[in-house]
């Protein structure tokens, strides 16, 4: 069995037939569970995060990821999994594959918030973590290879989805999550600054919309975002923008 598994792993995910995909996806599920078990134990002993809820999150993540691995042919048909013109997976399929990661980050951010700050924080920050994935998925064409990985006919890093997802997570843990928390407290009657909090939420969403729209920002900024150096500059710009928005919503 282990010999067959080693052969399957050596062939690469793209080259597996349907039966091999089934074996590989099951292997990945159990591999994720074992690693997740150690992670859950660490979170429990050092941060006192609920072990059962942590393990439940890892299990759901493993199921999601394994299903996406098994449904390779569907992904290829729907999102052009293999670009053909560029090495590796297409960026559109990378966006889709980031959904399990988004769920896992949202789940554990919510658990951390619940443990240290309460249910309202867990709901607010957990929901905020979904914003970047949902926004990127709705604008999937922006991240298609032909639209973002060429500059003057040369192949470049382009709008790599992972960079933008991480920026979106920063936004979610910062101004977007905070403004959502304020709104929830307004609804529950803990606060009476609803107008201020709505403005803060709108400003945070606008900030997120700009940061996650590299096609628009590329026309506004004086450097090319699609190149590696330009992408690094853009990440620095986005971090500064998120910090400024966080400052503004706290003092308007």
Backbone as CSV, one residue per row, in Angstrom:
resi,resn,N_x,N_y,N_z,CA_x,CA_y,CA_z,C_x,C_y,C_z
1,UNK,0.828,-1.208,0.000,0.000,0.000,0.000,0.865,1.263,0.000
2,UNK,1.899,1.267,0.900,2.760,2.443,0.991,3.590,2.613,-0.271
3,UNK,3.946,1.467,-0.901,4.678,1.546,-2.165,3.823,2.208,-3.224
4,UNK,2.555,1.793,-3.310,1.636,2.396,-4.279,1.445,3.882,-3.997
5,UNK,1.359,4.239,-2.739,1.178,5.637,-2.369,2.387,6.466,-2.776
6,UNK,3.576,5.908,-2.586,4.789,6.624,-2.999,4.824,6.820,-4.504
7,UNK,4.368,5.814,-5.238,4.313,5.925,-6.699,3.328,7.014,-7.105
8,UNK,2.166,7.022,-6.453,1.147,8.034,-6.752,1.686,9.435,-6.473
9,UNK,2.351,9.593,-5.339,2.888,10.909,-4.984,3.956,11.345,-5.970
10,UNK,4.756,10.403,-6.442,5.837,10.750,-7.366,5.319,11.145,-8.745
11,UNK,4.118,10.692,-9.094,3.565,11.014,-10.416,3.097,12.456,-10.519
12,UNK,2.746,13.045,-9.393,2.232,14.411,-9.423,0.724,14.426,-9.574
13,UNK,0.103,15.366,-8.903,-1.362,15.453,-8.848,-1.989,15.541,-10.234
14,UNK,-1.385,16.280,-11.121,-1.962,16.521,-12.440,-2.023,15.255,-13.276
15,UNK,-1.112,14.310,-13.038,-1.005,13.122,-13.890,-1.747,11.905,-13.353
16,UNK,-2.466,12.044,-12.261,-3.142,10.901,-11.651,-4.459,10.596,-12.345
17,UNK,-4.790,9.284,-12.428,-6.118,8.917,-12.916,-7.120,9.002,-11.769
18,UNK,-8.381,8.685,-12.054,-9.440,8.895,-11.063,-9.251,8.020,-9.827
19,UNK,-8.865,6.762,-10.018,-8.646,5.883,-8.865,-7.479,6.370,-8.013
20,UNK,-6.425,6.821,-8.676,-5.272,7.334,-7.941,-5.618,8.634,-7.214
21,UNK,-6.461,9.440,-7.834,-6.911,10.669,-7.182,-7.662,10.364,-5.890
22,UNK,-8.469,9.299,-5.922,-9.225,8.918,-4.722,-8.277,8.541,-3.588
23,UNK,-7.279,7.729,-3.910,-6.299,7.319,-2.897,-5.535,8.532,-2.373
24,UNK,-5.136,9.401,-3.287,-4.343,10.577,-2.915,-5.139,11.542,-2.034
25,UNK,-6.406,11.743,-2.374,-7.237,12.659,-1.586,-7.488,12.104,-0.181
26,UNK,-7.683,10.780,-0.070,-7.860,10.158,1.253,-6.575,10.288,2.074
27,UNK,-5.435,10.060,1.405,-4.146,10.213,2.080,-3.970,11.634,2.610
28,UNK,-4.302,12.629,1.795,-4.161,14.024,2.217,-5.079,14.352,3.393
29,UNK,-6.274,13.756,3.389,-7.197,14.001,4.498,-6.597,13.516,5.818
30,UNK,-6.103,12.278,5.830,-5.555,11.731,7.076,-4.249,12.424,7.463
31,UNK,-3.466,12.815,6.466,-2.233,13.558,6.734,-2.561,14.892,7.403
32,UNK,-3.594,15.562,6.889,-4.041,16.826,7.480,-4.547,16.622,8.899
33,UNK,-5.269,15.527,9.121,-5.800,15.245,10.457,-4.683,15.028,11.477
34,UNK,-3.648,14.293,11.073,-2.543,14.013,11.997,-1.806,15.301,12.356
35,UNK,-1.461,16.105,11.330,-0.800,17.383,11.596,-1.708,18.309,12.408
36,UNK,-2.993,18.296,12.055,-3.951,19.140,12.758,-4.100,18.762,14.214
37,UNK,-3.987,17.472,14.510,-4.088,17.009,15.897,-3.000,17.642,16.759
38,UNK,-1.781,17.667,16.238,-0.679,18.299,16.981,-0.904,19.803,17.127
39,UNK,-1.403,20.431,16.062,-1.694,21.867,16.129,-2.754,22.157,17.186
40,UNK,-3.793,21.336,17.218,-4.874,21.529,18.196,-4.370,21.359,19.625
41,UNK,-3.467,20.397,19.820,-2.892,20.199,21.155,-2.064,21.409,21.581
42,UNK,-1.281,21.957,20.645,-0.485,23.146,20.952,-1.383,24.328,21.307
43,UNK,-2.447,24.517,20.517,-3.373,25.619,20.780,-4.073,25.451,22.127
44,UNK,-4.367,24.207,22.468,-5.056,23.946,23.736,-4.142,24.220,24.937
45,UNK,-2.903,23.722,24.866,-2.006,23.843,26.017,-1.439,25.252,26.187
46,UNK,-1.200,25.949,25.071,-0.546,27.257,25.169,-1.522,28.434,25.134
47,UNK,-2.649,28.273,24.416,-3.597,29.382,24.303,-4.966,29.048,24.878
48,UNK,-5.131,27.798,25.340,-6.394,27.343,25.938,-7.560,27.428,24.942
49,UNK,-7.255,27.184,23.664,-8.291,27.128,22.636,-8.996,25.783,22.724
50,UNK,-10.308,25.782,22.646,-11.097,24.553,22.765,-10.590,23.481,21.794
51,UNK,-10.193,22.327,22.332,-9.589,21.264,21.521,-10.582,20.675,20.528
52,UNK,-11.803,20.414,20.977,-12.805,19.782,20.109,-13.161,20.690,18.935
53,UNK,-13.369,21.977,19.211,-13.701,22.915,18.135,-12.532,23.085,17.169
54,UNK,-11.316,23.083,17.696,-10.137,23.172,16.831,-10.053,21.967,15.906
55,UNK,-10.240,20.781,16.473,-10.165,19.560,15.676,-11.295,19.502,14.656
56,UNK,-12.472,20.007,15.026,-13.589,20.068,14.084,-13.227,20.951,12.890
57,UNK,-12.602,22.099,13.168,-12.185,22.983,12.087,-11.177,22.326,11.172
58,UNK,-10.197,21.621,11.752,-9.192,20.912,10.958,-9.851,19.843,10.096
59,UNK,-10.831,19.135,10.666,-11.519,18.074,9.925,-12.293,18.640,8.742
60,UNK,-13.017,19.727,8.960,-13.766,20.354,7.865,-12.808,20.851,6.786
61,UNK,-11.698,21.456,7.212,-10.678,21.894,6.253,-10.162,20.714,5.434
62,UNK,-9.864,19.593,6.121,-9.362,18.413,5.426,-10.348,17.867,4.413
63,UNK,-11.632,17.858,4.773,-12.669,17.390,3.846,-12.737,18.300,2.624
64,UNK,-12.763,19.617,2.855,-12.816,20.572,1.743,-11.626,20.397,0.799
65,UNK,-10.442,20.341,1.384,-9.224,20.248,0.578,-9.184,18.940,-0.205
66,UNK,-9.571,17.843,0.439,-9.563,16.536,-0.231,-10.555,16.495,-1.388
67,UNK,-11.714,17.112,-1.203,-12.712,17.160,-2.277,-12.172,17.937,-3.471
68,UNK,-11.530,19.070,-3.212,-10.961,19.851,-4.311,-9.866,19.071,-5.033
69,UNK,-9.058,18.338,-4.279,-8.008,17.518,-4.891,-8.628,16.433,-5.766
70,UNK,-9.683,15.791,-5.258,-10.329,14.711,-6.012,-11.045,15.235,-7.249
71,UNK,-11.615,16.426,-7.154,-12.369,16.995,-8.277,-11.460,17.789,-9.223
72,UNK,-10.265,17.304,-9.424,-9.297,17.973,-10.300,-9.839,18.210,-11.696
73,UNK,-10.484,17.207,-12.278,-10.975,17.336,-13.654,-12.048,18.414,-13.762
74,UNK,-12.908,18.508,-12.753,-13.927,19.562,-12.746,-13.269,20.936,-12.676
75,UNK,-12.264,21.060,-11.812,-11.549,22.332,-11.697,-10.869,22.702,-13.007
76,UNK,-10.301,21.702,-13.654,-9.614,21.960,-14.919,-10.592,22.420,-15.990
77,UNK,-11.756,21.780,-16.022,-12.772,22.148,-17.010,-13.362,23.526,-16.728
78,UNK,-13.554,23.835,-15.450,-14.230,25.072,-15.067,-13.283,26.263,-15.019
79,UNK,-12.063,26.026,-14.533,-11.163,27.150,-14.251,-9.801,27.032,-14.929
80,UNK,-9.676,26.111,-15.907,-8.398,25.940,-16.612,-7.260,25.738,-15.623
81,UNK,-7.328,24.614,-14.939,-6.385,24.314,-13.867,-4.932,24.488,-14.303
82,UNK,-4.611,23.928,-15.458,-3.265,24.068,-16.001,-3.309,25.085,-17.119
83,UNK,-2.518,26.118,-16.967,-2.585,27.243,-17.894,-2.182,26.864,-19.306
84,UNK,-1.093,26.120,-19.454,-0.588,25.818,-20.788,0.487,26.808,-21.204
85,UNK,0.248,28.078,-20.978,1.213,29.116,-21.349,2.190,29.416,-20.223
86,UNK,1.818,29.065,-19.001,2.632,29.414,-17.838,2.868,28.166,-16.992
87,UNK,3.987,28.114,-16.274,4.253,26.947,-15.422,3.303,26.882,-14.231
88,UNK,2.986,25.648,-13.811,2.153,25.469,-12.629,0.672,25.677,-12.888
89,UNK,-0.073,25.814,-11.787,-1.516,26.001,-11.863,-1.849,27.401,-12.339
90,UNK,-3.011,27.520,-12.968,-3.484,28.847,-13.356,-3.869,29.619,-12.098
91,UNK,-3.784,30.939,-12.166,-4.105,31.757,-11.004,-5.588,31.683,-10.650
92,UNK,-6.440,31.509,-11.652,-7.873,31.386,-11.376,-8.152,30.155,-10.519
93,UNK,-7.482,29.049,-10.834,-7.687,27.837,-10.035,-7.044,27.973,-8.653
94,UNK,-5.959,28.753,-8.551,-5.352,29.001,-7.243,-6.349,29.718,-6.330
95,UNK,-7.077,30.694,-6.897,-8.097,31.399,-6.115,-9.109,30.406,-5.554
96,UNK,-9.585,29.491,-6.396,-10.572,28.499,-5.958,-9.980,27.595,-4.875
97,UNK,-8.727,27.176,-5.070,-8.090,26.279,-4.107,-7.818,26.956,-2.763
98,UNK,-7.890,28.279,-2.733,-7.652,29.004,-1.480,-8.872,29.005,-0.560
99,UNK,-9.999,28.467,-1.028,-11.195,28.474,-0.180,-11.008,27.688,1.119
100,UNK,-10.454,26.454,1.080,-10.245,25.748,2.354,-9.334,26.513,3.314
101,UNK,-8.291,27.161,2.768,-7.407,27.959,3.621,-8.164,29.122,4.250
102,UNK,-9.019,29.771,3.455,-9.829,30.873,3.978,-10.718,30.397,5.117
103,UNK,-11.344,29.235,4.925,-12.185,28.676,5.988,-11.370,28.430,7.252
104,UNK,-10.189,27.818,7.094,-9.366,27.483,8.258,-8.929,28.736,9.009
105,UNK,-8.487,29.750,8.268,-8.060,30.997,8.912,-9.238,31.645,9.633
106,UNK,-10.392,31.687,8.964,-11.583,32.269,9.578,-11.970,31.519,10.853
107,UNK,-11.937,30.199,10.780,-12.327,29.360,11.921,-11.427,29.615,13.133
108,UNK,-10.117,29.624,12.902,-9.200,29.758,14.035,-9.108,31.197,14.541
109,UNK,-9.266,32.163,13.657,-9.353,33.552,14.123,-10.592,33.720,15.004
110,UNK,-11.703,33.102,14.581,-12.936,33.169,15.373,-12.755,32.490,16.734
111,UNK,-12.064,31.341,16.750,-11.818,30.648,18.023,-10.941,31.489,18.953
112,UNK,-9.911,32.108,18.384,-9.048,32.972,19.194,-9.835,34.156,19.759
113,UNK,-10.631,34.765,18.883,-11.429,35.915,19.320,-12.441,35.503,20.387
114,UNK,-13.053,34.338,20.211,-14.035,33.862,21.191,-13.376,33.598,22.546
115,UNK,-12.180,33.030,22.509,-11.480,32.690,23.749,-11.072,33.927,24.536
116,UNK,-10.610,34.949,23.829,-10.033,36.109,24.522,-10.947,37.331,24.549
117,UNK,-11.924,37.404,23.630,-12.713,38.629,23.539,-14.221,38.405,23.554
118,UNK,-14.693,37.180,23.322,-16.122,36.927,23.385,-16.754,36.592,22.045
119,UNK,-18.035,36.245,22.090,-18.759,35.775,20.915,-18.876,36.842,19.834
120,UNK,-19.117,38.092,20.232,-19.275,39.158,19.232,-18.017,39.305,18.382
121,UNK,-16.857,39.261,19.016,-15.589,39.359,18.293,-15.385,38.155,17.380
122,UNK,-15.770,36.979,17.854,-15.620,35.770,17.045,-16.430,35.879,15.758
123,UNK,-17.667,36.346,15.862,-18.524,36.494,14.681,-17.959,37.552,13.740
124,UNK,-17.569,38.702,14.295,-17.098,39.816,13.469,-15.827,39.459,12.710
125,UNK,-14.821,38.984,13.415,-13.541,38.705,12.767,-13.602,37.436,11.918
126,UNK,-14.425,36.461,12.336,-14.603,35.272,11.511,-15.216,35.603,10.164
127,UNK,-16.251,36.449,10.159,-16.882,36.866,8.904,-15.939,37.720,8.060
128,UNK,-15.190,38.600,8.709,-14.300,39.506,7.977,-13.244,38.746,7.190
129,UNK,-12.837,37.586,7.671,-11.803,36.815,6.989,-12.277,36.237,5.655
130,UNK,-13.591,36.156,5.463,-14.107,35.639,4.194,-14.118,36.696,3.091
131,UNK,-14.043,37.957,3.475,-14.182,39.034,2.492,-13.194,38.929,1.334
132,UNK,-11.875,38.745,1.580,-10.948,38.721,0.445,-11.227,37.599,-0.539
133,UNK,-11.542,36.384,-0.028,-11.817,35.281,-0.952,-13.063,35.558,-1.777
134,UNK,-14.142,35.991,-1.127,-15.395,36.257,-1.845,-15.182,37.327,-2.903
135,UNK,-14.478,38.385,-2.551,-14.237,39.481,-3.493,-13.396,39.001,-4.673
136,UNK,-12.336,38.249,-4.397,-11.470,37.743,-5.464,-12.213,36.754,-6.353
137,UNK,-13.061,35.921,-5.757,-13.808,34.947,-6.549,-14.812,35.646,-7.465
138,UNK,-15.457,36.694,-6.963,-16.417,37.434,-7.783,-15.726,38.170,-8.926
139,UNK,-14.457,38.496,-8.758,-13.684,39.178,-9.804,-12.606,38.236,-10.352
140,UNK,-12.994,36.994,-10.560,-12.036,35.952,-10.936,-11.316,36.266,-12.244
141,UNK,-11.995,36.934,-13.164,-11.371,37.241,-14.455,-10.117,38.092,-14.307
142,UNK,-10.074,38.918,-13.266,-8.888,39.758,-13.033,-7.658,38.888,-12.809
143,UNK,-7.859,37.716,-12.202,-6.737,36.849,-11.843,-6.491,35.744,-12.870
144,UNK,-7.168,35.791,-14.000,-6.887,34.818,-15.055,-5.534,35.134,-15.680
145,UNK,-4.818,34.099,-16.052,-3.427,34.248,-16.478,-3.241,35.236,-17.617
146,UNK,-4.094,35.161,-18.619,-3.930,36.029,-19.784,-4.101,37.501,-19.432
147,UNK,-4.792,37.774,-18.339,-5.042,39.157,-17.937,-3.963,39.723,-17.025
148,UNK,-3.207,38.857,-16.364,-2.350,39.398,-15.299,-0.915,38.903,-15.291
149,UNK,-0.532,38.006,-16.182,0.817,37.435,-16.086,1.709,37.789,-17.269
150,UNK,1.315,38.807,-18.009,2.124,39.257,-19.142,2.328,40.766,-19.067
151,UNK,3.554,41.210,-19.293,3.880,42.628,-19.418,4.752,42.789,-20.652
152,UNK,4.220,43.477,-21.652,4.935,43.667,-22.928,5.367,42.335,-23.518
153,UNK,4.498,41.327,-23.396,4.769,40.018,-23.969,5.646,39.123,-23.122
154,UNK,6.161,39.611,-21.996,7.024,38.819,-21.126,6.234,38.265,-19.938
155,UNK,6.595,37.035,-19.537,5.938,36.416,-18.394,6.458,37.026,-17.093
156,UNK,5.536,37.380,-16.216,5.882,37.969,-14.916,5.060,37.284,-13.828
157,UNK,5.330,37.614,-12.573,4.596,36.991,-11.467,3.125,37.373,-11.483
158,UNK,2.818,38.581,-11.949,1.426,39.000,-12.080,0.730,39.212,-10.744
159,UNK,-0.607,39.153,-10.796,-1.411,39.346,-9.584,-1.543,38.008,-8.855
160,UNK,-0.496,37.611,-8.161,-0.531,36.303,-7.504,-1.581,36.314,-6.394
161,UNK,-2.564,35.404,-6.448,-3.693,35.438,-5.500,-3.286,35.340,-4.034
162,UNK,-2.218,34.603,-3.731,-1.824,34.420,-2.331,-1.457,35.755,-1.687
163,UNK,-0.743,36.607,-2.419,-0.368,37.919,-1.885,-1.613,38.727,-1.521
164,UNK,-2.595,38.691,-2.416,-3.795,39.504,-2.200,-4.681,38.914,-1.105
165,UNK,-4.696,37.590,-0.989,-5.454,36.974,0.104,-4.856,37.369,1.457
166,UNK,-3.528,37.364,1.549,-2.875,37.748,2.805,-3.155,39.207,3.150
167,UNK,-3.138,40.070,2.136,-3.493,41.471,2.375,-4.939,41.582,2.849
168,UNK,-5.811,40.762,2.256,-7.210,40.753,2.676,-7.379,40.280,4.109
169,UNK,-6.571,39.294,4.520,-6.613,38.838,5.914,-6.192,39.961,6.867
170,UNK,-5.186,40.743,6.457,-4.767,41.882,7.288,-5.906,42.885,7.442
171,UNK,-6.597,43.127,6.342,-7.750,44.030,6.394,-8.828,43.473,7.321
172,UNK,-9.086,42.161,7.215,-10.116,41.536,8.035,-9.790,41.554,9.512
173,UNK,-8.518,41.351,9.835,-8.124,41.373,11.253,-7.994,42.798,11.769
174,UNK,-7.964,43.754,10.836,-7.844,45.151,11.209,-9.150,45.904,11.077
175,UNK,-9.203,46.912,10.185,-10.364,47.811,10.140,-11.695,47.141,9.812
176,UNK,-11.693,46.143,8.923,-12.970,45.517,8.563,-13.552,44.738,9.729
177,UNK,-12.724,43.925,10.377,-13.206,43.161,11.526,-13.642,44.048,12.674
178,UNK,-12.888,45.113,12.913,-13.220,46.036,14.006,-14.538,46.753,13.737
179,UNK,-14.728,47.232,12.511,-15.977,47.935,12.192,-17.172,46.991,12.240
180,UNK,-16.988,45.734,11.819,-18.069,44.748,11.949,-18.408,44.503,13.420
181,UNK,-17.387,44.444,14.257,-17.610,44.257,15.693,-18.413,45.417,16.267
182,UNK,-18.086,46.624,15.848,-18.842,47.794,16.315,-20.309,47.714,15.899
183,UNK,-20.546,47.281,14.647,-21.924,47.157,14.153,-22.699,46.131,14.983
184,UNK,-22.066,44.995,15.253,-22.724,43.953,16.049,-23.069,44.478,17.445
185,UNK,-22.156,45.220,18.050,-22.422,45.787,19.376,-23.547,46.814,19.321
186,UNK,-23.631,47.563,18.209,-24.745,48.500,18.039,-26.072,47.757,17.992
187,UNK,-26.102,46.677,17.206,-27.335,45.897,17.049,-27.767,45.288,18.384
188,UNK,-26.795,44.855,19.180,-27.100,44.232,20.472,-27.365,45.251,21.571
189,UNK,-27.203,46.529,21.250,-27.494,47.570,22.225,-26.358,47.917,23.156
190,UNK,-25.141,47.414,22.861,-23.996,47.723,23.708,-23.405,49.093,23.393
191,UNK,-23.795,49.653,22.250,-23.249,50.937,21.814,-24.339,51.696,21.069
192,UNK,-24.201,53.007,20.979,-25.195,53.812,20.266,-24.536,54.742,19.237
193,UNK,-23.423,54.264,18.651,-22.703,55.062,17.645,-22.865,54.443,16.257
194,UNK,-24.119,54.119,15.913,-24.392,53.366,14.687,-23.928,54.118,13.443
195,UNK,-24.197,55.406,13.358,-23.823,56.179,12.165,-22.310,56.166,11.953
196,UNK,-21.578,56.384,13.028,-20.116,56.340,12.956,-19.636,54.972,12.500
197,UNK,-20.246,53.922,13.037,-19.791,52.566,12.745,-20.127,52.150,11.318
198,UNK,-21.248,52.628,10.789,-21.588,52.364,9.391,-20.564,53.024,8.470
199,UNK,-20.199,54.258,8.787,-19.180,54.957,7.991,-17.854,54.195,8.046
200,UNK,-17.488,53.721,9.228,-16.248,52.955,9.385,-16.286,51.682,8.546
201,UNK,-17.439,51.006,8.526,-17.577,49.786,7.735,-17.471,50.080,6.245
202,UNK,-18.128,51.143,5.790,-18.082,51.512,4.372,-16.656,51.863,3.955
203,UNK,-15.968,52.641,4.786,-14.576,53.010,4.486,-13.691,51.764,4.417
204,UNK,-13.895,50.826,5.329,-13.106,49.587,5.346,-13.369,48.747,4.106
205,UNK,-14.641,48.651,3.699,-14.989,47.887,2.500,-14.416,48.533,1.247
206,UNK,-14.464,49.859,1.182,-13.875,50.558,0.037,-12.370,50.327,-0.021
207,UNK,-11.731,50.380,1.124,-10.296,50.107,1.193,-10.000,48.697,0.696
208,UNK,-10.779,47.719,1.176,-10.592,46.342,0.745,-10.842,46.161,-0.735
209,UNK,-11.888,46.824,-1.240,-12.188,46.728,-2.662,-11.057,47.248,-3.525
210,UNK,-10.430,48.330,-3.098,-9.295,48.884,-3.847,-8.080,47.970,-3.774
211,UNK,-7.760,47.520,-2.575,-6.580,46.671,-2.394,-6.695,45.380,-3.193
212,UNK,-7.900,44.824,-3.265,-8.109,43.550,-3.951,-8.490,43.732,-5.417
213,UNK,-8.302,44.930,-5.946,-8.555,45.207,-7.370,-7.263,45.687,-8.020
214,UNK,-6.309,44.784,-8.217,-5.019,45.206,-8.764,-5.118,45.776,-10.170
215,UNK,-6.139,45.363,-10.927,-6.304,45.901,-12.276,-6.616,47.395,-12.235
216,UNK,-7.385,47.816,-11.245,-7.708,49.239,-11.084,-6.517,49.997,-10.509
217,UNK,-5.915,49.432,-9.473,-4.798,50.106,-8.821,-3.589,50.218,-9.740
218,UNK,-3.438,49.273,-10.645,-2.300,49.306,-11.567,-2.353,50.525,-12.480
219,UNK,-3.571,51.031,-12.721,-3.729,52.227,-13.550,-3.514,53.507,-12.748
220,UNK,-3.590,53.398,-11.432,-3.497,54.577,-10.579,-2.097,54.795,-10.012
221,UNK,-1.355,53.711,-9.827,-0.040,53.805,-9.196,1.061,54.002,-10.239
222,UNK,2.180,54.622,-9.856,3.245,54.935,-10.817,4.199,53.777,-11.101
223,UNK,3.856,52.566,-10.686,4.718,51.415,-10.971,3.855,50.239,-11.416
224,UNK,4.485,49.275,-12.072,3.788,48.108,-12.615,3.654,47.035,-11.536
225,UNK,2.411,46.757,-11.136,2.155,45.798,-10.057,2.467,44.365,-10.486
226,UNK,2.407,44.073,-11.769,2.546,42.691,-12.231,3.960,42.142,-12.064
227,UNK,4.966,43.014,-12.014,6.331,42.542,-11.809,6.550,42.218,-10.339
228,UNK,7.579,41.420,-10.051,7.827,41.014,-8.666,8.146,42.218,-7.786
229,UNK,9.027,43.093,-8.260,9.362,44.291,-7.481,8.132,45.175,-7.287
230,UNK,7.334,45.295,-8.347,6.123,46.104,-8.250,5.123,45.518,-7.278
231,UNK,5.030,44.188,-7.238,4.099,43.533,-6.315,4.528,43.750,-4.865
232,UNK,5.835,43.700,-4.615,6.331,43.960,-3.262,6.043,45.403,-2.847
233,UNK,6.251,46.343,-3.774,5.933,47.746,-3.486,4.437,47.905,-3.203
234,UNK,3.636,47.167,-3.975,2.187,47.258,-3.788,1.782,46.725,-2.413
235,UNK,2.403,45.635,-1.986,2.098,45.083,-0.661,2.427,46.092,0.432
236,UNK,3.568,46.781,0.294,3.937,47.814,1.266,2.924,48.954,1.249
237,UNK,2.531,49.357,0.042,1.516,50.406,-0.096,0.207,49.990,0.568
238,UNK,-0.207,48.725,0.354,-1.469,48.235,0.907,-1.424,48.188,2.431
239,UNK,-0.294,47.765,2.990,-0.152,47.719,4.451,-0.272,49.126,5.037
240,UNK,0.367,50.091,4.385,0.273,51.485,4.845,-1.168,51.978,4.752
241,UNK,-1.844,51.655,3.637,-3.232,52.081,3.451,-4.140,51.487,4.522
242,UNK,-3.965,50.200,4.817,-4.766,49.551,5.864,-4.520,50.225,7.214
243,UNK,-3.261,50.551,7.494,-2.924,51.215,8.758,-3.566,52.597,8.848
244,UNK,-3.551,53.327,7.728,-4.167,54.657,7.701,-5.673,54.556,7.931
245,UNK,-6.316,53.586,7.264,-7.763,53.395,7.432,-8.080,53.013,8.873
246,UNK,-7.257,52.158,9.460,-7.462,51.769,10.857,-7.372,52.987,11.774
247,UNK,-6.424,53.862,11.491,-6.284,55.090,12.276,-7.502,55.993,12.091
248,UNK,-7.946,56.127,10.838,-9.064,57.028,10.532,-10.347,56.585,11.224
249,UNK,-10.678,55.278,11.123,-11.961,54.830,11.679,-11.970,54.900,13.203
250,UNK,-10.796,54.943,13.806,-10.734,55.060,15.267,-10.839,56.497,15.747
251,UNK,-10.668,57.460,14.814,-10.636,58.854,15.255,-11.626,59.757,14.525
252,UNK,-12.443,59.165,13.606,-13.460,60.003,12.962,-14.626,60.213,13.929
